């Protein structure tokens, strides 16, 4: 959410100014990206770049879950690990039964 809420602050920042996005990604390459049509598209691009960087460090990501409030994204949950067992645990944790209840199997 912080990325989406601050898209214009990031895009309008001066080239010498360090933003929270520069720090989060550990790079300034995003400044050369073409301007996105929507804030959400820019946010998705940032998240995909971050996931890519984690992958280069040997981390595998599990399915990401967006938690919403009043129809708007509030935050995103994801698990990254170097051990394949983590994905198995994550899939079990997010299992939802027919009544909508999450259960740990």
Secondary structure, 3 states (H helix, E strand, C coil): CHHHHCHHHHHCCCCCCCCHHHHHHCCCHHHHCCCCCCHHHHHHHHHHHHHHHHHHCCCEECCCEEEEECCEEEEEECCEECCCHHHHHHHHHCCECCCCCECCC
